[in-house]
Structure formats: structure tokens, C-alpha cells
């Protein structure tokens, strides 16, 4: 069976992801991405735009892959507590094992902050909308859409906060610790009738 053909745009994003994982945001240029992809600088601009657009596109693609992992968590979680804990723990684990996201949320976090904080609204909106829809369609839960949207947004912000800000002792919670914390804080939002966003 023949493998699907990779488009030039996908090849550029693959190259950008490899470059960002290996060298980080500050040490990556459009020329570096073009060289890594084996295309001209003009081709990179045509398909992906400048450096900021490339970084945003790589982060968005990583977020899509993360959402695909989270979909299975939604369908297999038996309780609200388990749902929130597993969603957050799965997200934190996936971020830690992704070469790109681990680099961007670790040693490169200062250069990444604008992409996941100031300029993050579109990313947060996409994640919140997708997870809200997934949870809303889950047959095992009967939840108010406004409560789900609020809980998912707060869980997303909790993950982003812990990615970008270590604890006062410079440690970071394990994925399971973060999941348990999220369940404790966020499940009450889902259980309140009439929550308005």
C-alpha cells in the first residue's frame, strides 16, 4: 500500500517542528526551516508565512494531535473526577513527551510565552471548543454546556499556567498530581446547575 503523499506545507511544518525541538524559537529562522525542509525561503513564506506564523502553526498542529489523544479519554472516563483528572494528566504527559512541546514549555518557555499567553486566545478557543464538544457528546455525562465550557477553559488555563510557571520551590507537579489538582478545583464547576459563562 502506498503512503499518502506529504504536501509541501506539511513538509515545511515537519521541518519547523524538528528545528524548534532541536534549537528552540530564538535560534530558528525562516532560512533554517527552509534548509531543513529542502525548499526555498520563498516557498516557506508562501505556505507558512514568517517565523511567528510558523511557530503558531506548529503549536496548532501539536494541539490537534493532543486533542485526538484526549478524545479517547472522554469516551472512557466513568466519572467527572476521573474525566478531569485524566484529561489534564494526559495533556501534561503528551506535552512532556512531545519533543516540540517539551522544548517550548521547558528551556524555551521565555521565547514561547507570547505564543501561549498573549497570543494564545485562538489556541485556547480551539482547545476549549473541541473539548467542550467532545464532553457534550459523551453519553455517560449529562452536563450543562455552559458549565462544560467554563470547566474546560479553566482546565486549559491550569495546564498552561503550570507549563509556564514553576512552583515557588521551582518544581513542577507530575501529570497525575496536576490531574488530581484539576479534578479537585474544576469538578465543582461542572456540578453547579445554571452556571453561566
Buried (B, 14 or more C-beta within 10 A) or exposed (E): EEEEEEEBBBBBBBBBBBBBBBBBBEEBBBEBBBBBBEBEEEBBBEBBEEBEBBBBBBBBBBBEEBBEEBBEBBEEBEEBBBBBBBBBBBBBBBBBEBEBBBBBBBEBBEBBBBBBBEBBEEBBEBBBBBBBBBBBEBEEBEBBEBBBBBBBBBBBEBBBEBBBEEEEEEEBBEBBBBBBBBBEBBBEBBEEEEBEE
